[in-house]
């Protein structure tokens, strides 16, 4: 590894540790020429994951887009940023575990809604109303009724 200070080509590893939940290795290195110590990270390079939008366009999977949607839907709701980030992590893991290079946005949205429903029903309704683009009030009311029915069945258990 090239030293960032003197540009010498050889360094030795002083310490290695797993980080980022085992998805990366952090290495402390020391330049053999000038003695400068620096840190490097080694990660698996994930193949780009594309989402296929409703109109057929393809774009790179964006954690930030999902998080922005969650933040908007959970505005003024008791949903912590950490919970939203966990949803994004879980959704990304589910999408990547499908083993496909391209995933429809509809599948990503369903994964988000499944997780969001467990965290906050109001945020779920807000997200679903934008994501599913309800055509009329009857479809929206049907969705609300399903949530009420699910809540009742959970309360009865």
Backbone as JSON Lines, residues from 0, in Angstrom:
{"i":0,"aa":"X","n":[0.86,-1.18,0.0],"ca":[0.0,0.0,0.0],"c":[0.9,1.23,0.0]}
{"i":1,"aa":"X","n":[0.61,2.16,-0.87],"ca":[1.41,3.38,-1.02],"c":[1.15,4.34,0.13]}
{"i":2,"aa":"X","n":[2.23,4.89,0.71],"ca":[2.14,5.82,1.83],"c":[1.56,7.16,1.35]}
{"i":3,"aa":"X","n":[0.55,7.68,2.05],"ca":[-0.04,8.95,1.65],"c":[0.87,10.16,1.92]}
{"i":4,"aa":"X","n":[1.9,9.99,2.76],"ca":[2.79,11.09,3.08],"c":[3.99,11.14,2.13]}
{"i":5,"aa":"X","n":[4.74,10.02,2.02],"ca":[5.99,10.05,1.23],"c":[5.88,9.31,-0.1]}
{"i":6,"aa":"X","n":[4.74,8.66,-0.33],"ca":[4.49,7.95,-1.59],"c":[5.33,6.68,-1.77]}
{"i":7,"aa":"X","n":[5.98,6.23,-0.69],"ca":[6.75,4.99,-0.74],"c":[5.78,3.83,-0.94]}
{"i":8,"aa":"X","n":[6.23,2.8,-1.64],"ca":[5.34,1.72,-2.05],"c":[5.12,0.63,-1.01]}
{"i":9,"aa":"X","n":[5.92,0.56,0.06],"ca":[5.79,-0.53,1.02],"c":[5.37,-0.03,2.4]}
{"i":10,"aa":"X","n":[4.41,-0.75,2.96],"ca":[3.98,-0.48,4.33],"c":[3.7,-1.83,4.98]}
{"i":11,"aa":"X","n":[3.7,-1.82,6.3],"ca":[3.38,-3.07,6.99],"c":[2.12,-2.86,7.81]}
{"i":12,"aa":"X","n":[1.39,-3.96,7.98],"ca":[0.14,-3.92,8.75],"c":[0.47,-4.09,10.22]}
{"i":13,"aa":"X","n":[-0.01,-3.16,11.02],"ca":[0.23,-3.19,12.46],"c":[-0.95,-3.86,13.18]}
{"i":14,"aa":"X","n":[-2.16,-3.58,12.7],"ca":[-3.36,-4.1,13.36],"c":[-4.47,-4.26,12.32]}
{"i":15,"aa":"X","n":[-5.26,-5.34,12.44],"ca":[-6.42,-5.58,11.58],"c":[-7.62,-5.9,12.45]}
{"i":16,"aa":"X","n":[-8.76,-5.28,12.12],"ca":[-10.0,-5.53,12.86],"c":[-11.18,-5.51,11.91]}
{"i":17,"aa":"X","n":[-12.17,-6.36,12.22],"ca":[-13.41,-6.31,11.45],"c":[-14.21,-5.11,11.91]}
{"i":18,"aa":"X","n":[-14.89,-4.5,10.97],"ca":[-15.74,-3.36,11.27],"c":[-16.98,-3.42,10.4]}
{"i":19,"aa":"X","n":[-17.91,-2.52,10.63],"ca":[-19.14,-2.45,9.84],"c":[-19.86,-3.8,9.83]}
{"i":20,"aa":"X","n":[-20.01,-4.37,11.04],"ca":[-20.68,-5.66,11.21],"c":[-20.07,-6.78,10.37]}
{"i":21,"aa":"X","n":[-18.75,-6.78,10.28],"ca":[-18.05,-7.84,9.57],"c":[-18.0,-7.66,8.06]}
{"i":22,"aa":"X","n":[-18.49,-6.52,7.57],"ca":[-18.5,-6.29,6.12],"c":[-17.25,-5.56,5.64]}
{"i":23,"aa":"X","n":[-16.36,-5.23,6.57],"ca":[-15.13,-4.53,6.19],"c":[-14.02,-4.9,7.18]}
{"i":24,"aa":"X","n":[-12.79,-4.7,6.73],"ca":[-11.62,-4.89,7.6],"c":[-10.88,-3.56,7.67]}
{"i":25,"aa":"X","n":[-10.62,-3.12,8.87],"ca":[-9.87,-1.88,9.12],"c":[-8.44,-2.28,9.42]}
{"i":26,"aa":"X","n":[-7.5,-1.71,8.71],"ca":[-6.09,-2.03,8.91],"c":[-5.31,-0.78,9.26]}
{"i":27,"aa":"X","n":[-4.53,-0.85,10.34],"ca":[-3.57,0.21,10.67],"c":[-2.26,-0.19,10.01]}
{"i":28,"aa":"X","n":[-1.67,0.73,9.3],"ca":[-0.43,0.46,8.56],"c":[0.64,1.45,8.96]}
{"i":29,"aa":"X","n":[1.88,1.04,8.74],"ca":[3.02,1.91,8.98],"c":[3.93,1.86,7.77]}
{"i":30,"aa":"X","n":[4.29,3.04,7.26],"ca":[5.18,3.14,6.11],"c":[6.58,2.66,6.51]}
{"i":31,"aa":"X","n":[7.17,1.8,5.71],"ca":[8.5,1.28,6.01],"c":[9.6,2.3,5.75]}
{"i":32,"aa":"X","n":[9.27,3.36,5.02],"ca":[10.26,4.38,4.71],"c":[10.26,5.52,5.73]}
{"i":33,"aa":"X","n":[9.09,6.16,5.96],"ca":[9.05,7.34,6.83],"c":[8.42,7.08,8.2]}
{"i":34,"aa":"X","n":[7.83,5.91,8.4],"ca":[7.23,5.57,9.68],"c":[5.84,6.15,9.9]}
{"i":35,"aa":"X","n":[5.28,6.84,8.91],"ca":[3.95,7.42,9.03],"c":[2.91,6.3,9.18]}
{"i":36,"aa":"X","n":[1.98,6.5,10.11],"ca":[0.91,5.52,10.32],"c":[-0.39,6.03,9.7]}
{"i":37,"aa":"X","n":[-1.11,5.11,9.05],"ca":[-2.37,5.46,8.41],"c":[-3.31,4.26,8.43]}
{"i":38,"aa":"X","n":[-4.58,4.54,8.16],"ca":[-5.62,3.51,8.21],"c":[-6.17,3.26,6.82]}
{"i":39,"aa":"X","n":[-6.41,1.99,6.51],"ca":[-7.08,1.61,5.27],"c":[-8.27,0.72,5.61]}
{"i":40,"aa":"X","n":[-9.22,0.66,4.69],"ca":[-10.38,-0.21,4.85],"c":[-10.49,-1.11,3.64]}
{"i":41,"aa":"X","n":[-10.81,-2.36,3.89],"ca":[-10.99,-3.33,2.83],"c":[-12.44,-3.79,2.86]}
{"i":42,"aa":"X","n":[-13.13,-3.63,1.73],"ca":[-14.54,-4.02,1.63],"c":[-14.75,-4.83,0.36]}
{"i":43,"aa":"X","n":[-15.77,-5.65,0.39],"ca":[-16.18,-6.36,-0.83],"c":[-16.84,-5.35,-1.74]}
{"i":44,"aa":"X","n":[-16.47,-5.37,-2.97],"ca":[-17.09,-4.45,-3.93],"c":[-18.37,-5.09,-4.45]}
{"i":45,"aa":"X","n":[-19.47,-4.53,-4.04],"ca":[-20.77,-5.08,-4.43],"c":[-21.08,-4.67,-5.87]}
{"i":46,"aa":"X","n":[-21.64,-5.6,-6.6],"ca":[-22.06,-5.29,-7.97],"c":[-23.16,-4.24,-7.9]}
{"i":47,"aa":"X","n":[-23.18,-3.33,-8.84],"ca":[-24.23,-2.31,-8.8],"c":[-25.61,-2.96,-8.9]}
{"i":48,"aa":"X","n":[-26.51,-2.47,-8.1],"ca":[-27.87,-2.98,-8.08],"c":[-28.77,-1.93,-8.71]}
{"i":49,"aa":"X","n":[-29.53,-2.34,-9.7],"ca":[-30.41,-1.41,-10.39],"c":[-31.86,-1.67,-10.01]}
{"i":50,"aa":"X","n":[-32.62,-0.59,-9.93],"ca":[-34.07,-0.71,-9.74],"c":[-34.73,-0.33,-11.05]}
{"i":51,"aa":"X","n":[-35.78,-1.07,-11.39],"ca":[-36.53,-0.8,-12.61],"c":[-37.8,-0.07,-12.2]}
{"i":52,"aa":"X","n":[-37.91,1.17,-12.66],"ca":[-39.04,2.02,-12.3],"c":[-40.29,1.61,-13.09]}
{"i":53,"aa":"X","n":[-41.43,2.15,-12.7],"ca":[-42.7,1.81,-13.35],"c":[-42.68,2.06,-14.85]}
{"i":54,"aa":"X","n":[-41.98,3.12,-15.26],"ca":[-41.94,3.47,-16.69],"c":[-40.86,2.71,-17.46]}
{"i":55,"aa":"X","n":[-40.16,1.8,-16.78],"ca":[-39.13,0.99,-17.43],"c":[-37.73,1.54,-17.31]}
{"i":56,"aa":"X","n":[-37.6,2.79,-16.84],"ca":[-36.26,3.36,-16.64],"c":[-35.53,2.58,-15.56]}
{"i":57,"aa":"X","n":[-34.21,2.56,-15.68],"ca":[-33.38,1.9,-14.68],"c":[-32.48,2.93,-14.02]}
{"i":58,"aa":"X","n":[-32.32,2.78,-12.72],"ca":[-31.39,3.65,-12.0],"c":[-30.78,2.85,-10.86]}
{"i":59,"aa":"X","n":[-29.65,3.35,-10.37],"ca":[-28.96,2.65,-9.3],"c":[-29.78,2.7,-8.01]}
{"i":60,"aa":"X","n":[-29.77,1.57,-7.29],"ca":[-30.45,1.47,-5.99],"c":[-29.91,2.58,-5.09]}
{"i":61,"aa":"X","n":[-30.82,3.28,-4.42],"ca":[-30.4,4.41,-3.58],"c":[-30.97,4.27,-2.18]}
{"i":62,"aa":"X","n":[-30.08,4.03,-1.24],"ca":[-30.49,3.99,0.17],"c":[-31.04,5.36,0.58]}
{"i":63,"aa":"X","n":[-30.41,6.42,0.07],"ca":[-30.83,7.78,0.44],"c":[-32.26,8.07,0.01]}
{"i":64,"aa":"X","n":[-32.66,7.58,-1.15],"ca":[-34.02,7.81,-1.62],"c":[-35.03,7.15,-0.69]}
{"i":65,"aa":"X","n":[-34.72,5.93,-0.27],"ca":[-35.61,5.22,0.65],"c":[-35.69,5.98,1.98]}
{"i":66,"aa":"X","n":[-34.53,6.39,2.48],"ca":[-34.49,7.1,3.77],"c":[-35.26,8.41,3.69]}
{"i":67,"aa":"X","n":[-35.12,9.16,2.59],"ca":[-35.87,10.41,2.43],"c":[-37.38,10.15,2.45]}
{"i":68,"aa":"X","n":[-37.81,9.08,1.78],"ca":[-39.23,8.73,1.79],"c":[-39.72,8.37,3.18]}
{"i":69,"aa":"X","n":[-38.89,7.65,3.92],"ca":[-39.26,7.28,5.29],"c":[-39.34,8.52,6.19]}
{"i":70,"aa":"X","n":[-38.38,9.41,6.04],"ca":[-38.37,10.64,6.86],"c":[-39.63,11.45,6.58]}
{"i":71,"aa":"X","n":[-40.0,11.58,5.32],"ca":[-41.21,12.33,4.97],"c":[-42.46,11.67,5.56]}
{"i":72,"aa":"X","n":[-42.53,10.35,5.44],"ca":[-43.74,9.66,5.91],"c":[-43.82,9.63,7.44]}
{"i":73,"aa":"X","n":[-42.69,9.72,8.11],"ca":[-42.68,9.66,9.58],"c":[-42.6,11.04,10.23]}
{"i":74,"aa":"X","n":[-42.78,12.09,9.43],"ca":[-42.71,13.44,9.97],"c":[-43.74,13.62,11.08]}
{"i":75,"aa":"X","n":[-43.28,14.17,12.2],"ca":[-44.1,14.42,13.39],"c":[-44.69,13.13,13.97]}
{"i":76,"aa":"X","n":[-43.99,12.02,13.77],"ca":[-44.37,10.74,14.33],"c":[-43.24,10.28,15.25]}
{"i":77,"aa":"X","n":[-43.54,9.43,16.23],"ca":[-42.5,8.98,17.17],"c":[-41.63,7.85,16.58]}
{"i":78,"aa":"X","n":[-41.02,8.13,15.43],"ca":[-40.15,7.15,14.78],"c":[-38.73,7.71,14.8]}
{"i":79,"aa":"X","n":[-37.83,6.99,15.46],"ca":[-36.45,7.45,15.58],"c":[-35.69,7.25,14.26]}
{"i":80,"aa":"X","n":[-34.72,8.11,14.05],"ca":[-33.88,8.01,12.86],"c":[-33.22,6.63,12.79]}
{"i":81,"aa":"X","n":[-32.83,6.12,13.94],"ca":[-32.21,4.8,14.0],"c":[-33.15,3.72,13.47]}
{"i":82,"aa":"X","n":[-34.43,3.82,13.8],"ca":[-35.41,2.85,13.3],"c":[-35.52,2.94,11.78]}
{"i":83,"aa":"X","n":[-35.52,4.16,11.25],"ca":[-35.61,4.33,9.8],"c":[-34.37,3.77,9.11]}
{"i":84,"aa":"X","n":[-33.2,4.0,9.7],"ca":[-31.97,3.47,9.13],"c":[-31.96,1.94,9.18]}
{"i":85,"aa":"X","n":[-32.53,1.37,10.24],"ca":[-32.62,-0.1,10.32],"c":[-33.55,-0.64,9.23]}
{"i":86,"aa":"X","n":[-34.62,0.07,8.95],"ca":[-35.52,-0.34,7.86],"c":[-34.75,-0.33,6.55]}
{"i":87,"aa":"X","n":[-34.0,0.74,6.29],"ca":[-33.23,0.84,5.05],"c":[-32.22,-0.31,4.96]}
{"i":88,"aa":"X","n":[-31.52,-0.58,6.07],"ca":[-30.56,-1.7,6.09],"c":[-31.25,-3.02,5.75]}
{"i":89,"aa":"X","n":[-32.39,-3.25,6.4],"ca":[-33.12,-4.5,6.21],"c":[-33.61,-4.64,4.77]}
{"i":90,"aa":"X","n":[-34.14,-3.55,4.23],"ca":[-34.64,-3.57,2.85],"c":[-33.49,-3.85,1.89]}
{"i":91,"aa":"X","n":[-32.36,-3.15,2.08],"ca":[-31.22,-3.38,1.19],"c":[-30.74,-4.83,1.28]}
{"i":92,"aa":"X","n":[-30.66,-5.37,2.47],"ca":[-30.24,-6.76,2.64],"c":[-31.2,-7.72,1.94]}
{"i":93,"aa":"X","n":[-32.5,-7.46,2.07],"ca":[-33.5,-8.32,1.42],"c":[-33.37,-8.25,-0.1]}
{"i":94,"aa":"X","n":[-33.19,-7.04,-0.61],"ca":[-33.09,-6.86,-2.06],"c":[-31.82,-7.54,-2.59]}
{"i":95,"aa":"X","n":[-30.7,-7.34,-1.9],"ca":[-29.44,-7.96,-2.34],"c":[-29.49,-9.49,-2.23]}
{"i":96,"aa":"X","n":[-30.2,-9.99,-1.21],"ca":[-30.27,-11.45,-1.04],"c":[-31.12,-12.11,-2.12]}
{"i":97,"aa":"X","n":[-31.87,-11.32,-2.88],"ca":[-32.63,-11.88,-4.0],"c":[-31.7,-12.39,-5.09]}
{"i":98,"aa":"X","n":[-30.46,-11.87,-5.1],"ca":[-29.47,-12.34,-6.06],"c":[-29.66,-11.84,-7.48]}
{"i":99,"aa":"X","n":[-30.45,-10.82,-7.65],"ca":[-30.71,-10.25,-8.97],"c":[-29.93,-8.94,-9.14]}
{"i":100,"aa":"X","n":[-29.59,-8.62,-10.38],"ca":[-28.92,-7.34,-10.66],"c":[-29.93,-6.22,-10.81]}
{"i":101,"aa":"X","n":[-31.18,-6.59,-11.15],"ca":[-32.24,-5.61,-11.32],"c":[-33.45,-6.04,-10.52]}
{"i":102,"aa":"X","n":[-34.05,-5.07,-9.81],"ca":[-35.21,-5.35,-8.97],"c":[-36.25,-4.27,-9.26]}
{"i":103,"aa":"X","n":[-37.51,-4.65,-9.43],"ca":[-38.54,-3.62,-9.66],"c":[-38.75,-2.75,-8.43]}
{"i":104,"aa":"X","n":[-39.01,-1.48,-8.65],"ca":[-39.26,-0.57,-7.53],"c":[-40.46,-1.04,-6.72]}
{"i":105,"aa":"X","n":[-41.39,-1.73,-7.37],"ca":[-42.56,-2.23,-6.64],"c":[-42.15,-3.18,-5.53]}
{"i":106,"aa":"X","n":[-41.14,-4.02,-5.79],"ca":[-40.68,-4.96,-4.77],"c":[-39.98,-4.22,-3.63]}
{"i":107,"aa":"X","n":[-39.16,-3.23,-3.98],"ca":[-38.48,-2.43,-2.96],"c":[-39.53,-1.74,-2.09]}
{"i":108,"aa":"X","n":[-40.53,-1.14,-2.71],"ca":[-41.58,-0.45,-1.98],"c":[-42.36,-1.38,-1.06]}
{"i":109,"aa":"X","n":[-42.64,-2.59,-1.5],"ca":[-43.35,-3.56,-0.66],"c":[-42.5,-3.92,0.56]}
{"i":110,"aa":"X","n":[-41.2,-4.11,0.37],"ca":[-40.31,-4.41,1.49],"c":[-40.33,-3.27,2.51]}
{"i":111,"aa":"X","n":[-40.27,-2.03,2.0],"ca":[-40.29,-0.86,2.89],"c":[-41.59,-0.84,3.68]}
{"i":112,"aa":"X","n":[-42.7,-1.04,2.99],"ca":[-44.0,-0.97,3.66],"c":[-44.17,-2.07,4.7]}
{"i":113,"aa":"X","n":[-43.68,-3.27,4.41],"ca":[-43.77,-4.36,5.39],"c":[-43.06,-3.97,6.69]}
{"i":114,"aa":"X","n":[-41.86,-3.41,6.56],"ca":[-41.1,-3.03,7.75],"c":[-41.71,-1.81,8.45]}
{"i":115,"aa":"X","n":[-42.16,-0.85,7.67],"ca":[-42.72,0.37,8.24],"c":[-44.02,0.09,8.98]}
{"i":116,"aa":"X","n":[-44.8,-0.85,8.5],"ca":[-46.05,-1.23,9.16],"c":[-45.79,-1.7,10.59]}
{"i":117,"aa":"X","n":[-44.66,-2.37,10.8],"ca":[-44.32,-2.88,12.13],"c":[-43.88,-1.75,13.08]}
{"i":118,"aa":"X","n":[-43.43,-0.64,12.51],"ca":[-42.9,0.46,13.31],"c":[-43.96,1.51,13.63]}
{"i":119,"aa":"X","n":[-44.71,1.95,12.61],"ca":[-45.69,3.01,12.83],"c":[-46.76,2.95,11.73]}
{"i":120,"aa":"X","n":[-48.0,2.72,12.12],"ca":[-49.08,2.55,11.14],"c":[-49.4,3.84,10.38]}
{"i":121,"aa":"X","n":[-49.29,4.97,11.06],"ca":[-49.58,6.26,10.39],"c":[-48.5,6.55,9.34]}
{"i":122,"aa":"X","n":[-47.26,6.34,9.7],"ca":[-46.18,6.53,8.73],"c":[-46.35,5.56,7.55]}
{"i":123,"aa":"X","n":[-46.81,4.36,7.86],"ca":[-47.08,3.37,6.8],"c":[-48.13,3.89,5.84]}
{"i":124,"aa":"X","n":[-49.24,4.41,6.37],"ca":[-50.32,4.92,5.52],"c":[-49.81,6.07,4.66]}
{"i":125,"aa":"X","n":[-49.03,6.96,5.25],"ca":[-48.48,8.08,4.48],"c":[-47.59,7.57,3.35]}
{"i":126,"aa":"X","n":[-46.72,6.63,3.67],"ca":[-45.81,6.08,2.66],"c":[-46.61,5.38,1.58]}
{"i":127,"aa":"X","n":[-47.57,4.55,2.0],"ca":[-48.37,3.79,1.04],"c":[-49.19,4.7,0.14]}
{"i":128,"aa":"X","n":[-49.71,5.8,0.68],"ca":[-50.54,6.69,-0.13],"c":[-49.74,7.33,-1.26]}
{"i":129,"aa":"X","n":[-48.48,7.61,-1.0],"ca":[-47.62,8.17,-2.05],"c":[-47.13,7.04,-2.97]}
{"i":130,"aa":"X","n":[-46.69,5.96,-2.38],"ca":[-46.1,4.87,-3.15],"c":[-47.13,4.17,-4.04]}
{"i":131,"aa":"X","n":[-48.28,3.85,-3.47],"ca":[-49.28,3.08,-4.22],"c":[-50.15,3.95,-5.12]}
{"i":132,"aa":"X","n":[-50.06,5.25,-4.95],"ca":[-50.82,6.19,-5.79],"c":[-52.29,5.78,-5.89]}
{"i":133,"aa":"X","n":[-52.98,5.76,-4.74],"ca":[-54.38,5.36,-4.7],"c":[-55.19,6.18,-5.71]}
{"i":134,"aa":"X","n":[-55.97,5.49,-6.51],"ca":[-56.75,6.16,-7.57],"c":[-58.02,6.82,-7.02]}
{"i":135,"aa":"X","n":[-58.58,6.22,-5.97],"ca":[-59.78,6.83,-5.39],"c":[-59.86,6.5,-3.91]}
{"i":136,"aa":"X","n":[-60.81,7.13,-3.25],"ca":[-60.94,7.0,-1.81],"c":[-61.28,5.58,-1.38]}
{"i":137,"aa":"X","n":[-62.02,4.83,-2.18],"ca":[-62.43,3.48,-1.78],"c":[-61.22,2.55,-1.61]}
{"i":138,"aa":"X","n":[-60.25,2.7,-2.48],"ca":[-59.04,1.87,-2.38],"c":[-58.25,2.27,-1.12]}
{"i":139,"aa":"X","n":[-58.18,3.55,-0.88],"ca":[-57.49,4.06,0.31],"c":[-58.18,3.57,1.58]}
{"i":140,"aa":"X","n":[-59.51,3.65,1.61],"ca":[-60.27,3.18,2.77],"c":[-60.12,1.68,2.99]}
{"i":141,"aa":"X","n":[-60.03,0.94,1.91],"ca":[-59.82,-0.52,2.02],"c":[-58.49,-0.8,2.71]}
{"i":142,"aa":"X","n":[-57.46,-0.06,2.34],"ca":[-56.14,-0.21,2.96],"c":[-56.22,0.12,4.46]}
{"i":143,"aa":"X","n":[-56.9,1.2,4.79],"ca":[-57.07,1.57,6.19],"c":[-57.82,0.48,6.97]}
{"i":144,"aa":"X","n":[-58.85,-0.08,6.36],"ca":[-59.63,-1.12,7.03],"c":[-58.77,-2.35,7.3]}
{"i":145,"aa":"X","n":[-57.89,-2.7,6.37],"ca":[-56.99,-3.84,6.58],"c":[-56.09,-3.6,7.79]}
{"i":146,"aa":"X","n":[-55.63,-2.38,7.95],"ca":[-54.78,-2.05,9.11],"c":[-55.59,-2.16,10.4]}
{"i":147,"aa":"X","n":[-56.82,-1.64,10.38],"ca":[-57.68,-1.71,11.57],"c":[-57.95,-3.17,11.92]}
{"i":148,"aa":"X","n":[-58.27,-3.98,10.91],"ca":[-58.55,-5.4,11.15],"c":[-57.33,-6.11,11.72]}
{"i":149,"aa":"X","n":[-56.17,-5.79,11.19],"ca":[-54.94,-6.42,11.69],"c":[-54.69,-6.01,13.14]}
{"i":150,"aa":"X","n":[-54.91,-4.73,13.45],"ca":[-54.71,-4.25,14.82],"c":[-55.68,-4.93,15.78]}
{"i":151,"aa":"X","n":[-56.93,-5.11,15.36],"ca":[-57.92,-5.78,16.2],"c":[-57.52,-7.23,16.46]}
{"i":152,"aa":"X","n":[-57.07,-7.93,15.43],"ca":[-56.68,-9.33,15.61],"c":[-55.46,-9.46,16.5]}
{"i":153,"aa":"X","n":[-54.57,-8.47,16.45],"ca":[-53.39,-8.48,17.32],"c":[-53.8,-8.22,18.76]}
{"i":154,"aa":"X","n":[-54.75,-7.3,18.97],"ca":[-55.23,-6.98,20.32],"c":[-55.95,-8.16,20.96]}
{"i":155,"aa":"X","n":[-56.64,-8.96,20.15],"ca":[-57.39,-10.09,20.66],"c":[-56.5,-11.25,21.09]}
{"i":156,"aa":"X","n":[-55.28,-11.29,20.58],"ca":[-54.37,-12.42,20.89],"c":[-53.79,-12.33,22.25]}
